[in-house]
Amino acid sequence: MSKLKTLRPDLQYIADWIPPQSRVLDLGCGDGELLAWLAVQKEVSGYGVEIDVNGVVGCVANGVNVIQSDMESGLSTFEDHSFDYVVLSLTIQAMHNIEGILQEMVRVGKTGIVTFPNFGFWENRWQILMGRMPVSETIPFEWYNTPNIHFCTVNDFAKLLNKSGLKIDHQLVLNQGEKVEFLPNLLGSLALVRFNKV
């Protein structure tokens, strides 16, 4: 296995939420960075799901079990409650069937964890006010080359979970890796939400 990386701040917060020896499914896992770290530091077992070939190769190099699949078609490969945690980090905004994937996350896992860029962040609002689509650290693409198709705010996501019969267990909002507690929908650039069924 390659040398263990220091995790991005959002991934470190996710790792802090996951107890030792948990079973974890990481959707859109990239090169498996989170699962590799959890396996070494917390003896976590699990799988990554990744569609990109380079990500799959990275997972294999990092010693992570990975399935190459498009999660848009569902998670039918996995039985109910196969995992303790199902993670979807910085991917939900690029998905077509958001409600479907949220339901699938809590079907195959006990708890879901989602992270997403907060479109309500003041810098994004300012760029729109100035007549431009936002480009930032958490939304790094131009409007014409972005994989993102659904932007939401912290408040929008909470409303969607409620509508979908899901409840927030814990929520963190970050800006440049630091927690934002005052006016998080305005001052936070990235949201982390842990949720489960009502």
PAZA-577363 format. One record per residue (C-alpha): residue number from 1; residue in three letters; y negated, x negated, z. Coordinates in pm, 1 decimal. Each point is the difference from the previous one (the first is absolute). Layout:
// PAZA-577363
NODE   k   r    north     east       up
NODE NUM ala        Y        X        Z
...
This chain:
// PAZA-577363
NODE   k   r    north     east       up
NODE   1 met      0.0      0.0      0.0
NODE   2 ser   -350.2   -122.0    -76.5
NODE   3 lys   -247.6    -88.5    274.1
NODE   4 leu   -114.1    308.3    191.6
NODE   5 lys   -351.6    105.6   -101.0
NODE   6 thr   -277.8    120.6    224.3
NODE   7 leu    -27.4    371.6    -66.9
NODE   8 arg   -307.9    174.8   -138.0
NODE   9 pro   -182.1    175.8    286.4
NODE  10 asp    117.7    348.9   -105.0
NODE  11 leu    361.3   -117.2    -22.8
NODE  12 gln    -31.1   -163.7    342.6
NODE  13 tyr   -110.2    331.6    152.0
NODE  14 ile    294.6    172.7   -170.0
NODE  15 ala    233.3   -269.8    136.9
NODE  16 asp   -143.1     58.5    347.8
NODE  17 trp     93.1    370.0    -27.3
NODE  18 ile    364.4    -74.4    -86.0
NODE  19 pro    229.3    -76.0    296.4
NODE  20 pro    264.1   -274.5    -14.6
NODE  21 gln    332.2     80.2   -168.1
NODE  22 ser   -139.8    300.1   -187.5
NODE  23 arg    122.5    107.2   -342.0
NODE  24 val   -288.2    -12.4   -250.8
NODE  25 leu    -45.1    112.8   -358.8
NODE  26 asp   -303.5   -156.1   -170.0
NODE  27 leu   -108.2    193.0   -310.7
NODE  28 gly   -194.3   -200.4   -255.7
NODE  29 cys     88.3   -309.4    201.1
NODE  30 gly   -131.1   -260.2   -245.6
NODE  31 asp    165.7   -333.0     78.6
NODE  32 gly    143.5    129.5    328.7
NODE  33 glu   -250.2   -180.2    220.0
NODE  34 leu      2.8    264.9    275.2
NODE  35 leu    379.0     38.8     12.7
NODE  36 ala     53.9   -376.7     -1.9
NODE  37 trp   -237.5    -38.9    293.4
NODE  38 leu    157.2    290.1    191.4
NODE  39 ala    352.5   -134.1    -57.3
NODE  40 val    -87.9   -336.6    152.5
NODE  41 gln   -240.1    107.8    274.3
NODE  42 lys    155.5    331.4    108.4
NODE  43 glu    358.0     -4.2   -133.1
NODE  44 val    -80.1    303.6   -214.0
NODE  45 ser    240.3    102.3   -275.4
NODE  46 gly    -97.4    189.7   -308.0
NODE  47 tyr    -66.3     28.6   -368.4
NODE  48 gly   -292.8    -29.1   -230.9
NODE  49 val    -55.0    222.2   -302.8
NODE  50 glu   -198.9   -162.6   -280.1
NODE  51 ile    -41.1     82.4   -368.4
NODE  52 asp   -162.1   -326.8   -111.0
NODE  53 val    243.5   -272.6   -109.0
NODE  54 asn   -214.9   -276.7    149.4
NODE  55 gly     -0.5    180.7    333.7
NODE  56 val    378.3     36.9    -10.8
NODE  57 val     37.7   -372.5    -73.9
NODE  58 gly   -236.9    -75.2    289.3
NODE  59 cys    209.6    216.3    234.0
NODE  60 val    317.2   -183.4    -97.9
NODE  61 ala   -174.8   -334.6     56.3
NODE  62 asn   -113.0    123.9    344.0
NODE  63 gly    351.2    115.7     92.1
NODE  64 val    -95.4    368.3     -2.3
NODE  65 asn    240.2    274.6   -108.4
NODE  66 val   -174.5    173.8   -287.3
NODE  67 ile     70.3    288.5   -234.8
NODE  68 gln   -184.8      6.5   -329.4
NODE  69 ser   -101.5    362.6    -39.5
NODE  70 asp   -288.5    231.4    -74.1
NODE  71 met    -57.1    190.2    322.6
NODE  72 glu   -190.1    268.2   -193.8
NODE  73 ser    342.3    139.6    -91.3
NODE  74 gly     78.1     42.3    370.3
NODE  75 leu    211.7   -174.9    257.1
NODE  76 ser    327.1    178.6    -72.3
NODE  77 thr    184.6   -332.6     34.5
NODE  78 phe    -55.1     26.0    375.6
NODE  79 glu    155.9    248.2    240.9
NODE  80 asp   -200.7    195.1    257.3
NODE  81 his   -115.6   -205.8    298.4
NODE  82 ser    136.0   -328.4   -140.1
NODE  83 phe   -298.6   -192.9    139.5
NODE  84 asp   -217.5     -6.7    309.5
NODE  85 tyr   -316.0    -78.9   -200.3
NODE  86 val    -98.7     46.2   -363.0
NODE  87 val   -305.8   -201.4   -107.4
NODE  88 leu   -223.3     63.9   -301.2
NODE  89 ser   -276.0   -261.7      3.4
NODE  90 leu   -293.9      6.3   -243.5
NODE  91 thr    203.9    196.9   -254.1
NODE  92 ile    -55.7    371.5     61.5
NODE  93 gln   -324.8      8.8   -197.7
NODE  94 ala    193.8   -102.9   -313.0
NODE  95 met    263.8    272.3     32.4
NODE  96 his     13.1    333.4   -181.5
NODE  97 asn    194.9    213.9    249.4
NODE  98 ile   -153.1    -91.0    334.7
NODE  99 glu    119.7    307.6    190.4
NODE 100 gly    353.2    -55.4   -128.5
NODE 101 ile     16.3   -364.9    108.0
NODE 102 leu   -137.7     82.7    345.9
NODE 103 gln    275.3    260.0     47.7
NODE 104 glu    261.7   -243.3   -127.0
NODE 105 met   -124.3   -265.9    243.6
NODE 106 val     64.6    224.8    301.4
NODE 107 arg    328.1    120.6   -145.5
NODE 108 val    153.5   -346.9    -29.6
NODE 109 gly   -182.6   -138.9    302.4
NODE 110 lys   -101.6    120.1    342.8
NODE 111 thr   -356.0   -126.5    -37.1
NODE 112 gly   -222.0    -72.6   -299.6
NODE 113 ile   -273.6   -261.8    -19.0
NODE 114 val   -256.1     13.5   -280.9
NODE 115 thr   -296.4   -226.3    -69.9
NODE 116 phe   -268.4     71.0   -257.7
NODE 117 pro   -353.0    -97.8    -96.1
NODE 118 asn   -254.5    236.1    154.7
NODE 119 phe   -213.4    136.3   -283.0
NODE 120 gly   -245.3    132.4    261.1
NODE 121 phe    -96.0   -355.1    103.6
NODE 122 trp   -377.5    -39.2    -10.1
NODE 123 glu      8.4   -282.1   -259.2
NODE 124 asn    198.5    223.2   -236.8
NODE 125 arg   -245.5    284.6     55.9
NODE 126 trp   -291.2   -236.2    -68.2
NODE 127 gln    149.1   -122.7   -326.8
NODE 128 ile     47.4    360.7   -116.4
NODE 129 leu   -358.0     80.5    102.7
NODE 130 met   -109.2   -296.0   -214.0
NODE 131 gly    187.8    147.3   -296.7
NODE 132 arg    309.2   -222.2      3.3
NODE 133 met    364.6     51.8     86.6
NODE 134 pro     80.5   -198.7    314.6
NODE 135 val    154.5   -345.9    -19.2
NODE 136 ser     74.5   -167.7    332.2
NODE 137 glu    255.2   -201.7    194.0
NODE 138 thr    215.9    311.2     47.9
NODE 139 ile    -72.7    147.0   -346.3
NODE 140 pro      5.0   -318.6   -210.2
NODE 141 phe     26.4    156.2   -347.4
NODE 142 glu   -257.2    118.1   -249.9
NODE 143 trp     16.4    367.9    -98.3
NODE 144 tyr    157.9    -84.9   -336.2
NODE 145 asn    288.5   -216.9    125.5
NODE 146 thr     88.7    153.4    333.8
NODE 147 pro    351.9    119.2     83.5
NODE 148 asn   -161.6    230.7    256.6
NODE 149 ile    -10.6    368.0    -92.8
NODE 150 his    -56.1    176.0    335.0
NODE 151 phe   -272.2   -112.2    235.9
NODE 152 cys    -43.6    158.3    339.9
NODE 153 thr   -185.7    -44.2    324.1
NODE 154 val    140.0    -30.2    350.4
NODE 155 asn    -89.9    366.5     58.7
NODE 156 asp    158.3    113.1   -329.5
NODE 157 phe    329.9   -167.0     86.7
NODE 158 ala      9.6    157.7    347.1
NODE 159 lys    -59.0    340.5   -159.8
NODE 160 leu    281.9    -58.2   -252.7
NODE 161 leu    245.3    -94.1    275.6
NODE 162 asn    -88.3    314.4    193.5
NODE 163 lys     39.1    216.1   -312.8
NODE 164 ser    338.9   -163.3    -64.3
NODE 165 gly    136.0     76.7    348.1
NODE 166 leu    -30.8   -360.5    114.4
NODE 167 lys   -184.7   -134.2    302.8
NODE 168 ile   -182.2   -324.5     65.0
NODE 169 asp    164.2   -199.8    276.1
NODE 170 his   -249.8   -287.2    -17.7
NODE 171 gln   -284.6   -102.1   -226.2
NODE 172 leu   -197.1   -321.7    -42.1
NODE 173 val   -293.0    -61.6   -228.1
NODE 174 leu    -94.9   -356.2    -87.5
NODE 175 asn   -284.3   -186.5   -161.9
NODE 176 gln     66.5   -362.7    -94.0
NODE 177 gly    309.7      4.8    221.3
NODE 178 glu   -183.1    121.9    312.4
NODE 179 lys     44.2    340.8    166.7
NODE 180 val   -275.7    254.5    -57.4
NODE 181 glu    -31.3    262.0    271.4
NODE 182 phe   -354.3    131.4    -54.3
NODE 183 leu    -35.3    225.2   -309.9
NODE 184 pro    325.3   -126.8   -154.8
NODE 185 asn    -25.1    218.1   -312.6
NODE 186 leu   -337.2   -160.2    -77.2
NODE 187 leu     39.3   -354.2    133.3
NODE 188 gly    367.6    -73.2    -70.8
NODE 189 ser    124.9   -129.1   -333.6
NODE 190 leu    375.7     32.8     61.9
NODE 191 ala    201.8    263.0    187.1
NODE 192 leu    342.1    -34.6    163.6
NODE 193 val    172.0    323.2     99.3
NODE 194 arg    329.9     45.7    184.9
NODE 195 phe    138.1    352.8    -29.1
NODE 196 asn    306.7    218.2     40.5
NODE 197 lys    111.5    361.3    -31.1
NODE 198 val   -164.6    263.2    216.5
